[in-house]
Structure formats: structure tokens, C-alpha cells
Amino acid sequence: MEVGSLPVELWRLILAYLPLPDLGRCCLVCRAWRELILSLDSTRWRQLCLGCPECRHPNWPRRPHLPPVSWREALRQHALASRTWTQNGSDLHSSACLHLFRRRKDRRVWHAGTVAGGGYETLRGALAAAGPYDKVVLHAGVYEEQVEVSLKVPVEIVGLGKLGDVSLLVSFDQQCPTVRLCNLVFMPAWFSPVVYKTSSGHVQLDNCNFEGCQLHIRGPGTCQARFCSFAQGSSAHFLGVAISLMDSCEFSGGDSASVTVEGAPVSERNWAFKHLLALAKTFNMMTSNGSTEISNQGGKDSVGAGSHVNTPVEGVNTMEDWNKQEVDWEANWAKQKGGDGLLSSQDGTMIEEDRMETSSESSEVDDEQDDEKSTCLKLSYDQHGLAHLSKADTPDSSAFPALLSLSAELQRDAEARDLAASVQGCLLRRCLLRDGKGGVHLCNHGQARLEANVFRGLSYAVRCIQNAKMVMLSNEVCGCKASGVFLRLSAQGLIAENNIHSNGEAGLDIRKGANPIILCNRIHSGLRSGIVVLGNGRGSIRSNQIYGNKEAGVYILFNGNPVVSGNHIFQGLAAGIAVNENGRGLITENVIRQNQWGGADIRRGGDPVLRDNFICYGYSDGVVVGERGRGLIEGNHIYGNRGCGVWVMSSSLPQLIGNHITHNRMYGLAVFCRKDTESAVNREGYRSLQERERGVGVGERDRGGPENFNEERELMAWESDIDSEDERFSSRRPITVALVENNCISHNRAVGVYVKSSEPLNVVANMVNSNRGDGVSVIQSAQLTRLVGNCVLCNGWTGVTVDKECRVELRGNGVYSNNCHGVCFRGDGLIVENDVVGNNAVGIRVMDNADVKVLRNRVQALQGYGISVKKRVRGVVQENLIYQSLSASTKTPIRTNKQNLECVVLNNSLLTPRSQALWVLDNPPPRPHNSNPSSVTPTTLPANLTITMTNRITASVESGCHNNGSIFCSIL
């Protein structure tokens, strides 16, 4: 009969009554019939799939409300999987002459229970009669055996009716090659909680419920469980298994781990190994084709409709957008300050202390200016050694390194690629683990692969310890009371494309030598940190989105030493990356933006390498280096932050080399002398926090009793070796002086470099230009601050300001075209071989009780004296070359106090302008001369630094800077 003889809708109505065998025969008629049969997917095929008593909804238990891609394909996969247990070719008729006609014996069906017309009353009786590969059908009822039942021949045991009609209070011991159990409810026998165990054969479990009991599989035995429910504390234990599959199962209500995988996979293989391996590889192909299945589902945690790699959570701000957003913030901040103590030209970002100093200077400028209006000749300084840094622009979002996809990461990382392709141990796929203590526990060299599962409402989702190895792909981990994924004791593995969110502790907790590869995950909305690495934990953390966590996006402490590369860390409620308590790590090429606290926060012996990151648009400072912070901070773009670009405490020894610190709302670089005080640490609530924070980011905080995950006593173990050194850092020499070198510090809304320090500081070869306040302001310097080879250019106020009782050396700098004085010096030190040219007031202004030597400088002031020495200055002004701006000027180039006999002025020279062509800085050319980046070897982390276990790190902030210092400078 031709298909076209009737309407398609009518054919579909007719074919909807056909059973499964007839539908298969119709598919073989012709192409038109095949397409017609396939078009019944949402009707007849759906009805057949849901009507099969051995198969639940294809998306059960995670999302049973969503239809599968194809109902027919789901039914086909079920039919194929249900026959896996029979694919053992050892039970065939043997015949010497008719071996070509071998076939499997006909299967017989045996009935047990209340059966009309016969059957066995007990399960044991039916099993005794059954032959190899026979089927035992259990009718509705409860079957109980008082002793263990041994299965010695391959058999299939199926419950008749709906799931729950047949219940077994039996303990099975499988001693045969293969068994299938279907549509049964297992409850523990009176003598053992273990309802099923095997150590050599293969068991297939379809559509079974386990209530308050355990399943034990020991290698080389194997297991395939599909659409099974493990409730009321039921669990599955795998010991040394080579491979086992748990597909579409539900685990709930357990007082321990739902799935435990222990022991390295045994080398011995049973007959089912190759079939399960082939089935597992088809799972891998399906996962690779739809790896964003979990992350793309609807709900409050979903980010977008596509892969998280290509769909940003929020549009990235441009500098123009950020400036617009700042208008209201500035107005509110200025209103809170009452408008007093702010310079109107600086939009409410200068602090009161600077205003008092600079206003006193500006009041005297008029007395020192020429009344003549003649045009002066300006010296050219464009060819100074740092000219290339003055052209640096603020990057926009297009300059951000893109998040790589998982396939791109695997292409460039052979180790991760091998892990992604490996299938060993237990494979857990499309399962739901909820409302219990633990999800999956791997220990003692165990191996597991977790794909597309949902972990929800557990104390912890995955715990991988003692050299265990796991592959975790496309899972959702949420609502855990402790950490979501917990790795320690040299655990390894690949954690990729997971959605880890809304957990009570860290999303991932890595410690005690664990070294996982963490790729392309979304880790967000946690009640603590996103990722915590501590206790000599390592790991490679790449191409992840880490956002919206209440504490640091990545928190590294206690000798944690990960590689954090290519991630987007944003919109956190604390720091983007916090490195504390001797934490280390290589932090490179990340985008750290829009975090409430510092983009990177380093303190208490933290010693990372922070290189080539974008740290921007933060609501506080870009980089905070707190007390005893260290590290190499190199090549970063730090811009658009509402606080300082870089905020450094005394007693910290960072190296800032080659960074672009621009367009920040306060200082470009601020160095403060305040340390973490006892009063700040011992504030209210600290004693309780000390209990909570002892193991930062893990489940033992705030908990005791059964939720303390210290069965192996690892806590004492990693505390005992927190001073150990990693080989990567063993050759780095100690640093004794903080170094600021070859940075571009420009267009910040306050002082470019602000120093109020009790420690020595070297500021070398930096470009400090176009800041709205002073270029460099040294307010306090108990030990020597060296300013060598810098270019201080076009700043809104004085080029370099040195306050009373400060020890400062200025050598080889170029101080050009600043809006007020070139150098204003009130402290002690040297001003040697600098070019101070083109500034709008006095070139070098020495005053108060300064004790200073002013030697061999080249000075030109556009309005005012070249060198002004006022009040009771002690020192020497010698061999300076002063360029007079106006040829007709009668003003002396050097102003001194004639009553001051303690200042020696001698052998200074004056040049008057002749022509613009000859009016140049030559022999030597304009300073600074060194245009090469720092050749200093990156050095941090002195060996064997003794630390104190500190549980709450706080800092009282310095007066005048957002109520005494950095806007936020504490780590909870």
C-alpha cells in the first residue's frame, strides 16, 4: 500500500496502534515508510518507551520533566544495554562436527511466588531449578531468605508488575560469570546490610531500588547499573574495579558517601570488560557532543543558551562606561566627606593631607612668578629613555585574553587530553546525588569518571584523596554544606566544564599535594571562596569563569602553589585572587574585574608571580600587598579601579616591574606604613573565627562531629610541613628592599606614587605622568627611598614632593612639565643629576629644615626660580646648570636665604636662551637614560620563612585614604 494514498496524519494515527515488532517491520518496507515510522517519535515511540517496565524516563532522575532528543533512540539504547549481560560466548552447545551451527541454548522461564497453575513458592527454589541464562520471574510479594544466596549459574531475575511490587530481603553472592536483576526492590537481610556482592563476574541492574543497603563490587568483577535508586542511606562500593558503569541512578539520604571507589584498578579482566569499555566510549562521544548539557539548562544558575566559553555573564565595561558609572559614586563620596579637604580639580579623590601641603605651596607661587608676559623658550625632552611608556593607552575589553574552549585546552595540553580520553574504574554518568553527607568518595589510588551528574544538597559532592584520580566532566555541583569538590593527599585528575555554585564552603578545595587540572568550569555564587589551594596543594587552573563568590575567587595560602592562567574572575564580593600565609603560585593572563575588594590581595608571606593580568574596574584597589606580602608583580594592566592601582604596606617586599597602572580613582601606587595591629586582629568575633578558619575553605569549619572530614588526620600532617619549599622557587634569591621598576603610572585621579613608609623602597625607571595630583609624593620615609631614573611628566601638581623627616635620594630622574613645582623637598637626602625642566613653578624648591645635597642637576622653570632654598635648609647646592627661560629676565636663577649660613651654594651655571635650535638638553641627552626593562631576576620567597598561623587578617587603614587607608584591606 502506498503511503501517499492516505494523508500522513491518518497514517500516523493508524500506526500508533502497532506494537514494537511491527513498527520494526514497517521500517524495512521502503524509505517513505521508514521516514513515516521515524516521525512517530513524540507519539508512539514515546508511549513505548514510557510503557517499558524496565526503563524509566530517559532523563530520570535529573530532569524528568524534559523530553529526550529522541524517544526512539532512548528505547534503542535501552534495548542494547539490556542485552549486555548475555554477550558471553562461553555457554554454547559444543559439537565436534556441527561447530558451524552452534547456537545458544533456548532460555526457559521459571516463576516464583503466588502463581496460578504452578511455579515455585520461594526464590531459592526457582534459582535451584534454573539453568544457565534462564529467566526467573518473581510475582508480586516479599521474598526473604535467612542465609546468603549464592548465584552459581548465569541467570536473569525480573520482578513482575510495577516497581515496588516485588521486594527482596536477600543477600546475594554472585559466583557465576553474569547475572541480570530487573524491576526489584532490595532491602537488607537481618544478618547483613550487603544485599549483593561479586568479586569476579558481571552484574547488570536495571530499574531497581535499594533501600538502606549496600552494593559491593570487587575487581575483576564489574557492574552496570541503570535507572536504579539508592535511597535511605544505600550506597555502592567499588574495590579495585577495572570498569563499572552507573548510568541514570539516584542516590539520596546517605550518612556516608553514596559511591565509594577504592583501590587501583586490577589488571585482571573479566569477559564483560570489553563490552563495558565500548559502551563507556560511546558515552564519551555523547558527552563531547553535548558537553554543556548541564550548564545550559534553565534556572537561576544558567548563564546563557550556549557554551559558557562564548557567553559572558555580563557585558564587559569600557572605560567610557566606567566613567559614566562613577559620576554618582563620586558625588556620594564627596557628600559624605562634606566637601572639605578636597581639591575641586581632582573630583573628590585627593586626600586631606595632600591638600594641606599643596595649598601652602600654591600660595607662594605668585611671589615667585615673573610678571613679564614674554614667551619663553622651552627645552625639548621628548627623547628621554622612557618616552615609549608615555604612549601607553588603556586597553579595552577587546584586549582581554579570550576564554579557551575545552577542545582548545585539550589540544595544547597532552596530559589533560590523555586524562579526558581515559576510562578506568567507575564511570558515573547522568546520576543525581542529593540530600546526604557525601556524593563520590575516591581513595587509595581509586579511579573514577564522572559525567553529566547533578550533586545537590550534600555535605560534599566529590572527595578525592590518597593518590586517587578522577575525570569530572559537565557536572553540576550545588548546595553543598562544605566544599563542592575536595582533593588532597596527592590526588589528581581533570575537572572540566562543570557548573559549581552556591556551596557553603569553597567550590573546589585543593590541598596536601593534590595536583588536578581544572579547565573551563563555571564556579560561582559560593558562600565562601571559589577555589581554595592550601597545604602544598598545586593544580593548573585555566579558562574558568569564577564569579559572584562571597570571598576570594581564588584563595591561595599555606604553601599552596597552583598555576592560575587565562581565567575570568569577576563580580566577587571580596578579592579576585587572595594569596596569604606563605601562599605562592603563578598567576598569569587572567581577567580580574569588578570585584568588591582588591583584584589581587597578597599578604602574610604570600609570594606569587602575578604576570600579564588585566586587573580592572574593581570597587576597591587593583592590587593590595599587605603586611609581609611579597611576590613578583610584572606586566599587568591595572586600571579603572575605584581605589588605588597598587596599595602596598610597609614590611612587604613586592617587586612591581613593567606594569601599566592607569586611570584609577585614587593613587596609582600607594605605600603605607601601617601594619596589621593586635587591636585590629583581636576585634569582636575573632576567637570564634579562629576555630572556623583553621582549615580555610573546607568542611570542618563551623562544624564538628560527623561533618569533620579528618578521618585520615591530614590536618595535622599538612600543618607540620607548611614551611617546605617547592623546587620551582628554591633558586630564587631573597629580596630585602621593595622594588618598583619600569612601570607606567599615569592618568590616576590622585598622586601617581604616594609613599608613607617605614621601610626602604627603590623606585626605578618608571613613567609617572598625567596624574591629577603630585607625580611622586613622599610623606613619610623613615628609611631611604630611592627615586632613580624615573620620568615624572605632566602631573596635575608638583612633580616630586618630599615631606619633613623623610630620607629620599633623587638620582637621574627627568621631571618635566608638571603643573606646579618640579621638586619640592623638605626632607633629608640627595638630589643628584636630575633634569627638572618645563615645570610651571619653581624647578627645585628646598625648604624648612631640609638637609640635602643638590648636585649636578639641569633645571629650567617656566615661571619662578630655577632653585629656591628657603628657611633653615642645611646642605650644598653645587654644580647645577640652570636654563633661564626668558632672556630679558632679571631674576636670579637661585633664590637663597642670606641669613642661612648652613647652606653652601657654589659653582652653579646659568644658560640664557639664544635660539630654539640650540636650546636643547645635550651631553647627556634628556634623562632618564635607561630605556631597557629591568634586568633584575624575579626573586621572591626566601627559604624557610617561619610563619604564624593567622586566622583573620585585617589592617587598620591609613588616615585620609577612605577613612584610614585602602578602601578594603581585610581577608575574612
Secondary structure, DSSP 8 states (H G I E B T S, - for coil): --GGGS-HHHHHHHHTT--HHHHHHHHTT-HHHHHHHHTTIIIIIHHHHHH-TT---TTTTT-TTS--S-HHHHHHHHHHHHTGGG--TTSB---SS-GGG--B----EEEESS-TT--BSSHHHHHHH--TTEEEEE-SEEEE-SS-EEE-S-EEEEE-SSTTSEEEE--EEE-SSEEEEES-EE--BTTBSEEEEESSSEEEEES-EEES-EEEEETT-EEEEES-EEETT-EEEEES-SEEEEES-EEES-SSEEEEEES---S---TTHHHHHHHHHHHHHHHHHTTTTTTTSSSTT---SS-TTTS-SS----HHHHHHHHHHHHHHHHHHTTTTT--GGGTT-S-HHHHHHHHHHHHHHHHHS----------B-TTSTTGGGGG-----GGGS-----HHHHHHH-HHHHHHHH---EEEEES-EEESSSEEEEEETT-EEEEES-EEES-SEEEEE-TT-EEEEES-EEE--SS-SEEE-SS-EEEEES-EEES-SS-SEEEETT-EEEEES-EEE--SS-SEEEETT---EEES-EEES-SS-SEEEETT---EEES-EEES-SS-SEEEETT---EEES-EEES-SS-SEEE-TT---EEES-EEES-SS-SEEE-TT-EEEEES-EEES-SS-SEEEETT-EEEEES-EEES-SS-SEEEE-----HHHHTSTTHHHHHHHGGGTTSTTTT--GGG---TT-HHHHHHHTTT---GGGTT-----SEEEES-EEES-SS-SEEEEESS-EEEES-EEES-SS-SEEEEEESS-EEEES-EEES-SS-SEEE-TT-EEEEES-EEES-SS-SEEE-SEEEEES-EEEEESS-SEEE-TT-EEEEES-EEEESSS-SEEE-SS-EEEEES-EEE-S-TT--S-SEE--TT--SEEEES-EEE----TTT-B--SS-SS----S----------TT------S-B-----TTSTTTSSS---B-
